[in-house]
Amino acid sequence: MREFRVQPIRNGTVIDHIDSGKALKVIKIMGIDENVTSVVSVIMHVPSSKKEYKDIVKVEDRELNPKELEKIALLAPNATINIIRDYDVVKKTKVKPPERVAGIVRCANPNCITNAKTSMDTTEPVEPEFVVESTKPLKLRCIYCDRELENPEENLI
């Protein structure tokens, strides 16, 4: 078998153990598009010892903010985040879904107050908020309308 190597990054973030096929969604969560100025490596469908296959995303000169971490935890609950400085891993953490999720997932119920259009009658839009009911499988429950979301990744904001 022929082996391909990806260059190590000097400083930045490596997101490993992403469920196979979800690396491009991770890139979208991070807001990486054609205007990116850093080196980005996306490695998909790599054999893994823990699972059959996994994806990996490496981004130079970039660390994740808390909202991005929460979204990635919902999308890829088995992912690990490696912070790289001077080519060394200085911090390695496993993502885990928070107990509550606010402002990053849209409620699937079109009649939920969080999906209401703002008008002269309402003063502020209501930010969607969910309680994490279970992590395997991932299920969220809207605190306003009580609707259960079984596939939150489809409703990421």
C-alpha positions in Angstrom: 0.0 0.0 0.0 1.3 3.4 -0.9 1.5 5.9 2.0 0.9 9.6 1.6 2.2 12.1 4.1 0.8 15.4 5.2 3.3 18.1 6.3 3.2 18.8 10.0 2.0 22.3 11.0 4.1 24.7 13.1 1.2 26.3 14.9 -2.5 25.7 14.8 -5.1 23.1 15.3 -5.5 19.5 14.3 -9.0 18.0 14.6 -8.7 14.2 14.6 -11.1 11.3 14.8 -13.9 13.1 12.9 -16.5 10.7 11.7 -15.7 9.7 8.1 -17.3 12.1 5.6 -17.8 15.0 7.9 -14.5 16.9 7.4 -16.0 19.3 5.0 -18.7 20.2 7.4 -16.1 20.9 10.1 -14.4 23.2 7.6 -17.7 25.0 7.1 -18.2 25.4 10.9 -14.8 27.0 11.0 -15.8 29.5 8.3 -12.9 28.4 6.1 -13.6 29.3 2.5 -11.7 30.4 -0.7 -10.4 33.5 1.1 -8.4 31.6 3.7 -4.8 32.6 4.0 -3.5 29.7 6.1 -2.6 26.2 5.1 -5.5 23.9 5.5 -5.2 20.1 5.1 -8.3 17.9 4.8 -7.7 14.2 5.0 -10.7 12.1 4.4 -11.5 8.4 4.8 -8.3 7.4 6.5 -8.0 4.0 8.1 -8.3 4.1 11.9 -7.5 1.8 14.7 -10.5 3.0 16.7 -13.1 2.9 13.9 -13.0 1.7 10.4 -12.3 5.2 8.9 -12.0 8.8 10.0 -11.3 12.3 8.7 -8.7 14.8 9.9 -8.6 18.6 9.5 -5.4 20.6 10.0 -5.4 24.4 10.1 -2.3 26.4 10.5 -2.3 29.6 12.7 -5.8 29.0 13.9 -7.5 27.9 17.1 -11.1 27.2 17.7 -13.5 29.5 19.6 -16.0 28.1 22.1 -19.0 28.2 19.6 -17.0 26.3 17.0 -16.0 23.7 19.6 -19.7 23.2 20.6 -20.7 22.8 17.0 -17.9 20.3 16.3 -18.9 18.4 19.4 -22.5 18.1 18.0 -21.3 17.1 14.5 -18.4 14.8 15.5 -18.7 13.7 19.1 -15.6 11.4 18.9 -13.3 14.2 17.7 -10.1 15.2 19.4 -8.7 18.7 19.3 -4.9 19.0 19.2 -3.3 22.5 19.7 0.1 22.7 18.0 2.8 25.1 18.9 6.3 24.9 17.4 5.4 21.5 15.8 4.5 20.0 19.2 1.1 19.0 20.6 0.7 21.3 23.7 -2.9 20.4 24.4 -5.1 17.5 23.4 -8.7 17.4 24.3 -11.7 15.2 23.4 -14.7 17.2 22.5 -17.9 16.6 24.4 -21.3 17.9 23.8 -22.3 20.5 26.4 -25.3 20.0 28.7 -27.1 23.0 27.1 -26.7 24.4 23.6 -27.7 28.0 22.8 -27.6 29.9 19.6 -25.9 27.2 17.4 -28.8 24.9 16.5 -32.1 25.9 14.9 -35.3 24.3 16.2 -37.0 22.0 13.6 -40.4 23.1 14.7 -41.5 25.9 12.4 -44.0 27.2 15.0 -41.4 27.4 17.8 -41.0 31.0 19.2 -37.3 30.8 18.2 -38.4 30.6 14.5 -40.8 33.5 14.7 -40.1 36.5 12.4 -39.4 39.7 14.3 -42.2 42.2 13.8 -43.4 45.4 15.5 -45.2 43.2 18.1 -42.0 41.5 19.3 -39.1 43.3 20.8 -36.3 40.8 20.3 -35.9 37.5 18.5 -35.6 34.5 20.9 -32.3 32.6 20.7 -32.8 28.9 20.2 -31.7 26.9 23.3 -31.6 23.1 23.8 -30.9 20.6 26.6 -28.8 17.7 25.6 -31.0 14.7 26.3 -28.5 12.0 25.3 -25.1 11.8 23.6 -25.3 8.4 22.0 -27.3 8.8 19.9 -27.2 12.6 20.2 -30.6 14.1 21.0 -31.5 17.6 21.9 -34.7 19.0 23.3 -35.9 22.6 22.7 -36.5 24.4 26.0 -39.3 26.5 24.4 -41.5 24.0 22.4 -40.2 20.7 23.8 -39.4 19.3 20.3 -36.7 16.7 20.2 -34.0 17.0 17.6 -32.5 13.6 16.7 -30.1 14.9 14.1 -28.8 18.3 15.2 -26.1 18.5 12.6 -28.8 19.2 10.0 -29.9 22.3 11.9 -26.6 23.9 12.8 -26.7 27.7 12.4 
